[in-house]
Amino acid sequence: MVQPRRYIWSEYVPYETLRQRALLEMLRARAIAPLIAVTPPLLGGIASVVRACRDADVTVGVWPMLDDVDGRWASAVNAARFCGFARDLLVTLERADALPDALAIDLEPPIERMRHLLGGRLIPPPPGRGSDAASRYRALVAELAARGIEVFAAAVPPAIFHRASTRRGWQEFLETPLDEIPFARVSAMLYSTLAEGYSRGVIQRADARALLALFAGEARRHLGTRTSISLGCVGTGALGDERVFRSVAELADDVAIARAAGADDIALFNLDGALARPPTEAWLDALVHTPAAGALPPITWRARLLARALGAVGIGASLTLRPPARLSKWRWQRRERERE
């Protein structure tokens, strides 16, 4: 039987807080691994945090990100800069004898484009931008794996659709070449609170629960044993306006749904919120100790409509945003089918 795995994203928690013995003991007692954000200004301090986790017998991962002006999250747009920073991070930790257990690559559009997308501006990217990105990320993943570091991705929900043409269309639209990189695991960011918040009231809690179940199922069908689910949000993140859980009970409900859908590799966003909304232990216990729901929530008509709309957009993007070489191959295959 595969053991449940639990993680917690830490985006803005000060490093001195992360080194505190009491916090590390809370994580160790529940076998929760922190995934700690590292931006260029924080590079000099991360080794001490990794060593503190190691001394406390806490599994630890690092979560490299660029400055906002460079896009913040990894994407096809900033692959060269991101991979360069990740290698700088690796060298820094290796020299300090502080290599982490895992490294998370957060694949999302550049933060300014993400803000536009969330605001309803669904403008496609320029064609051919970042065409060498996948090869750069593959090389980075290979270097990390050679050092025994598990590498996994965080991905936006439409990028993990089971249907290949749908998810690849979204990956091209979002400039996140997920399928082309051999990640050990992929954590779908199924944040029910964001579904409610960024829909401006159209999506209700019942719809968000249904979407969580639907996309967790899509992730399982596509990713199999590589499936991970990120749930949230307890606190705000880089965007600053994320809706958060109303209570610990909502988190427990989401954990129960994810587990009922067959996902038992679960990360929580974020430690920042769990510390700011005490008791912290209640959030951690909900993440770890909540059993699977007896049944999945029913699919509401809004959830079904949104899923179909996202699917249609993905298929459309796969036809209009294909690189020329792939488009030519697709046309050739279509002509061959028509001749048969």
C-alpha positions as CSV (number, residue, x, y, z in Angstrom):
1,M,0.0,0.0,0.0
2,V,1.3,3.4,-1.0
3,Q,1.9,5.6,2.1
4,P,0.0,9.0,2.1
5,R,2.3,12.0,1.4
6,R,1.6,15.4,2.7
7,Y,3.3,18.8,1.9
8,I,2.7,22.4,2.7
9,W,3.7,25.3,0.5
10,S,5.5,28.1,2.3
11,E,5.7,31.3,0.2
12,Y,6.4,34.2,2.5
13,V,7.1,32.7,6.0
14,P,10.3,34.3,7.2
15,Y,13.3,31.9,7.3
16,E,13.9,32.6,10.9
17,T,10.4,31.3,11.6
18,L,10.9,28.2,9.5
19,R,14.0,27.4,11.6
20,Q,12.1,27.4,14.9
21,R,12.1,24.1,16.7
22,A,8.4,24.2,17.7
23,L,7.2,24.6,14.1
24,L,9.5,21.9,12.8
25,E,8.3,19.6,15.5
26,M,4.7,20.2,14.4
27,L,5.6,19.2,10.9
28,R,7.7,16.3,11.9
29,A,5.0,14.8,14.1
30,R,2.6,14.8,11.2
31,A,5.2,13.8,8.5
32,I,4.4,17.0,6.5
33,A,7.2,18.3,4.3
34,P,7.5,22.0,3.8
35,L,8.1,23.3,0.3
36,I,10.0,26.5,0.8
37,A,10.0,29.4,-1.6
38,V,13.4,30.7,-2.7
39,T,13.7,33.9,-4.7
40,P,17.0,35.5,-5.8
41,P,17.1,37.9,-2.7
42,L,16.7,34.9,-0.4
43,L,19.3,32.6,-1.9
44,G,21.9,33.3,0.8
45,G,19.6,32.1,3.6
46,I,18.0,28.9,2.3
47,A,20.8,26.5,3.3
48,S,20.3,27.3,7.0
49,V,16.6,26.4,6.7
50,V,17.3,23.1,4.9
51,R,19.9,22.2,7.5
52,A,17.4,23.0,10.3
53,C,14.8,20.7,8.7
54,R,17.4,18.0,8.3
55,D,18.4,18.3,12.0
56,A,14.8,18.1,13.0
57,D,14.2,15.0,10.8
58,V,11.8,16.9,8.6
59,T,11.7,16.1,4.9
60,V,12.1,19.4,3.0
61,G,11.7,20.7,-0.5
62,V,12.7,24.0,-2.1
63,W,10.5,26.0,-4.4
64,P,12.5,28.3,-6.6
65,M,10.9,31.4,-8.1
66,L,12.1,34.5,-9.9
67,D,11.5,38.1,-9.2
68,D,8.1,39.3,-10.4
69,V,9.7,41.4,-13.1
70,D,11.0,38.1,-14.6
71,G,7.6,36.4,-14.5
72,R,8.0,34.8,-11.0
73,W,6.9,31.3,-12.0
74,A,8.5,28.9,-14.4
75,S,7.2,29.0,-18.0
76,A,8.3,28.8,-21.6
77,V,8.8,32.5,-21.5
78,N,11.6,32.6,-18.8
79,A,13.0,29.0,-19.1
80,A,16.7,30.2,-19.6
81,R,16.5,32.6,-16.6
82,F,14.6,30.1,-14.4
83,C,16.9,27.2,-15.1
84,G,19.9,29.4,-14.5
85,F,18.6,30.5,-11.1
86,A,17.6,26.9,-10.2
87,R,21.2,25.9,-10.9
88,D,22.6,28.7,-8.8
89,L,20.3,27.4,-6.0
90,L,21.6,23.9,-6.5
91,V,25.2,25.0,-6.3
92,T,24.6,27.1,-3.2
93,L,22.9,24.2,-1.4
94,E,25.5,21.7,-2.6
95,R,28.4,23.8,-1.3
96,A,26.7,24.1,2.1
97,D,26.0,20.3,2.2
98,A,22.3,21.1,2.3
99,L,20.7,19.5,-0.7
100,P,16.9,19.2,-0.3
101,D,14.8,16.1,-0.7
102,A,12.7,17.6,-3.4
103,L,12.5,20.6,-5.7
104,A,9.2,22.0,-7.0
105,I,8.9,23.7,-10.4
106,D,5.8,25.9,-10.4
107,L,4.6,25.9,-14.0
108,E,2.4,28.9,-14.5
109,P,2.2,31.9,-17.0
110,P,4.2,34.9,-16.0
111,I,2.6,36.7,-13.1
112,E,1.5,39.8,-15.1
113,R,-0.1,37.6,-17.8
114,M,-1.8,35.5,-15.1
115,R,-3.4,38.6,-13.6
116,H,-4.7,39.5,-17.1
117,L,-6.0,35.9,-17.6
118,L,-7.8,36.0,-14.2
119,G,-9.3,39.3,-15.1
120,G,-10.8,37.8,-18.2
121,R,-8.3,38.8,-20.9
122,L,-7.8,35.5,-22.7
123,I,-5.2,36.7,-25.1
124,P,-3.1,34.0,-26.7
125,P,0.7,34.2,-26.5
126,P,2.9,35.2,-29.5
127,P,3.6,32.1,-31.7
128,G,6.8,30.3,-31.2
129,R,7.8,32.0,-28.0
130,G,10.0,29.8,-25.8
131,S,10.3,27.0,-28.3
132,D,13.4,25.6,-26.6
133,A,11.9,25.7,-23.1
134,A,11.1,22.1,-22.7
135,S,14.6,21.0,-23.6
136,R,16.0,23.4,-21.0
137,Y,13.7,22.1,-18.3
138,R,14.4,18.4,-19.2
139,A,18.1,19.1,-18.8
140,L,17.5,20.7,-15.4
141,V,15.3,17.8,-14.2
142,A,18.0,15.3,-15.2
143,E,20.6,17.2,-13.3
144,L,18.5,17.3,-10.2
145,A,17.5,13.6,-10.4
146,A,21.2,12.6,-10.8
147,R,21.7,14.2,-7.3
148,G,18.8,12.2,-5.8
149,I,16.5,15.2,-5.7
150,E,12.8,14.4,-6.5
151,V,11.5,17.0,-9.0
152,F,7.8,17.6,-9.3
153,A,5.6,20.2,-10.9
154,A,2.8,22.4,-9.8
155,A,0.3,22.8,-12.6
156,V,-2.9,24.8,-13.3
157,P,-6.0,22.6,-13.6
158,P,-6.7,22.7,-17.4
159,A,-3.1,21.6,-18.1
160,I,-3.9,18.1,-16.6
161,F,-7.0,17.2,-18.6
162,H,-7.1,13.5,-19.4
163,R,-7.8,14.2,-23.1
164,A,-4.4,14.9,-24.8
165,S,-5.5,17.5,-27.3
166,T,-7.3,19.5,-24.6
167,R,-4.5,19.6,-22.0
168,R,-1.8,20.2,-24.7
169,G,-3.9,23.1,-26.1
170,W,-4.0,24.6,-22.6
171,Q,-0.3,24.0,-22.1
172,E,0.5,25.9,-25.3
173,F,-2.0,28.7,-24.4
174,L,-0.5,29.0,-20.9
175,E,3.1,28.5,-22.1
176,T,3.6,25.7,-19.6
177,P,5.1,22.6,-21.5
178,L,4.1,20.1,-18.8
179,D,3.8,17.0,-20.9
180,E,7.3,17.5,-22.4
181,I,9.1,17.3,-19.1
182,P,9.6,14.0,-17.1
183,F,8.5,15.1,-13.7
184,A,8.4,12.5,-11.0
185,R,5.0,13.9,-9.9
186,V,2.6,16.6,-10.9
187,S,0.6,18.5,-8.3
188,A,-2.6,19.9,-9.8
189,M,-3.5,23.2,-8.1
190,L,-7.1,22.5,-7.4
191,Y,-7.8,25.5,-5.2
192,S,-11.6,25.5,-4.5
193,T,-11.4,28.9,-2.9
194,L,-10.0,30.4,-6.1
195,A,-12.8,28.9,-8.2
196,E,-15.2,30.8,-6.0
197,G,-13.2,34.0,-5.7
198,Y,-12.1,34.6,-9.3
199,S,-15.5,33.6,-10.7
200,R,-16.9,36.7,-8.9
201,G,-19.7,34.8,-7.3
202,V,-20.8,32.7,-10.3
203,I,-19.2,29.5,-8.8
204,Q,-20.6,28.6,-5.5
205,R,-19.2,26.3,-2.8
206,A,-21.1,23.3,-4.2
207,D,-19.8,23.9,-7.7
208,A,-16.2,24.3,-6.3
209,R,-16.5,20.9,-4.6
210,A,-17.8,19.3,-7.8
211,L,-14.9,20.9,-9.8
212,L,-12.4,19.5,-7.3
213,A,-13.8,16.0,-7.7
214,L,-13.9,16.3,-11.4
215,F,-10.3,17.6,-11.9
216,A,-8.9,15.2,-9.3
217,G,-10.4,12.4,-11.4
218,E,-8.9,13.9,-14.6
219,A,-5.5,14.1,-12.9
220,R,-5.7,10.4,-11.8
221,R,-6.7,9.3,-15.3
222,H,-3.9,11.2,-17.0
223,L,-1.1,11.0,-14.4
224,G,-1.8,7.7,-12.6
225,T,0.7,7.1,-9.8
226,R,2.3,10.5,-10.5
227,T,-0.8,12.3,-9.3
228,S,-0.5,14.9,-6.6
229,I,-3.2,17.5,-5.6
230,S,-2.6,20.9,-4.1
231,L,-5.5,22.3,-2.0
232,G,-6.1,25.8,-0.9
233,C,-6.1,28.5,0.1
234,V,-5.5,29.0,3.8
235,G,-3.8,32.3,3.2
236,T,-3.1,34.6,0.3
237,G,-0.1,34.3,-2.1
238,A,1.7,36.3,-4.7
239,L,-1.4,37.6,-6.4
240,G,-2.6,39.1,-3.1
241,D,-6.3,38.8,-3.6
242,E,-6.8,35.0,-3.4
243,R,-10.0,33.9,-1.6
244,V,-9.2,31.7,1.5
245,F,-11.0,28.9,3.3
246,R,-13.8,30.1,5.5
247,S,-12.8,27.6,8.1
248,V,-10.8,24.5,8.8
249,A,-13.9,22.4,8.0
250,E,-13.7,23.5,4.4
251,L,-10.1,22.3,4.1
252,A,-11.1,19.0,5.7
253,D,-14.0,18.7,3.2
254,D,-11.5,19.2,0.3
255,V,-9.1,16.7,1.7
256,A,-11.9,14.2,2.0
257,I,-13.0,14.8,-1.6
258,A,-9.4,14.5,-3.0
259,R,-8.9,11.2,-1.2
260,A,-12.2,9.8,-2.3
261,A,-11.1,10.6,-5.9
262,G,-8.0,8.5,-5.4
263,A,-5.4,11.1,-4.6
264,D,-3.4,10.6,-1.5
265,D,-0.4,12.8,-2.3
266,I,-1.7,16.1,-1.1
267,A,-0.1,19.6,-0.6
268,L,-1.7,22.5,1.2
269,F,-1.4,26.1,0.2
270,N,-0.1,27.6,2.5
271,L,1.9,27.5,5.7
272,D,1.7,31.3,5.7
273,G,-2.1,31.2,6.3
274,A,-1.9,28.3,8.8
275,L,0.4,30.3,11.0
276,A,-1.6,33.5,10.6
277,R,-4.9,31.8,11.4
278,P,-4.2,29.8,14.6
279,P,-4.4,27.2,15.9
280,T,-1.9,26.1,13.3
281,E,-2.3,22.5,14.4
282,A,-5.9,22.4,13.4
283,W,-5.0,23.1,9.7
284,L,-2.2,20.6,9.8
285,D,-4.4,17.9,11.4
286,A,-7.1,18.4,8.8
287,L,-4.5,17.9,6.0
288,V,-3.2,14.7,7.6
289,H,-6.0,13.0,9.5
290,T,-9.1,13.6,7.4
291,P,-10.4,10.3,5.9
292,A,-11.7,9.9,2.4
293,A,-15.3,10.9,1.8
294,G,-17.8,8.1,1.5
295,A,-18.9,9.4,-1.9
296,L,-17.9,12.1,-4.3
297,P,-20.0,15.2,-4.5
298,P,-22.5,15.4,-7.3
299,I,-21.5,17.3,-10.4
300,T,-23.5,20.5,-10.5
301,W,-24.6,22.0,-13.8
302,R,-22.3,25.0,-13.4
303,A,-19.3,22.7,-12.8
304,R,-20.2,20.6,-15.9
305,L,-20.7,23.7,-18.0
306,L,-17.4,25.2,-17.0
307,A,-15.5,21.9,-17.5
308,R,-17.0,21.6,-21.0
309,A,-16.1,25.2,-21.8
310,L,-12.5,24.7,-20.6
311,G,-12.3,21.5,-22.7
312,A,-13.5,23.4,-25.8
313,V,-11.0,26.2,-25.3
314,G,-8.2,23.6,-24.9
315,I,-9.1,21.8,-28.2
316,G,-9.4,25.2,-30.0
317,A,-6.0,26.2,-28.7
318,S,-4.5,22.9,-29.7
319,L,-5.5,23.6,-33.3
320,T,-4.6,27.3,-33.5
321,L,-1.4,27.4,-31.4
322,R,0.4,24.4,-32.7
323,P,4.1,24.9,-33.7
324,P,4.4,24.7,-37.5
325,A,6.2,21.3,-37.4
326,R,3.5,19.7,-35.3
327,L,0.7,21.4,-37.3
328,S,2.2,20.0,-40.6
329,K,2.3,16.5,-39.1
330,W,-1.3,16.8,-37.9
331,R,-2.4,17.9,-41.4
332,W,-0.6,15.0,-43.0
333,Q,-2.2,12.6,-40.6
334,R,-5.6,14.0,-41.4
335,R,-5.1,13.7,-45.1
336,E,-4.0,10.1,-44.7
337,R,-7.2,9.4,-42.8
338,E,-9.3,11.0,-45.5
339,R,-7.7,8.8,-48.2
340,E,-8.5,5.6,-46.3
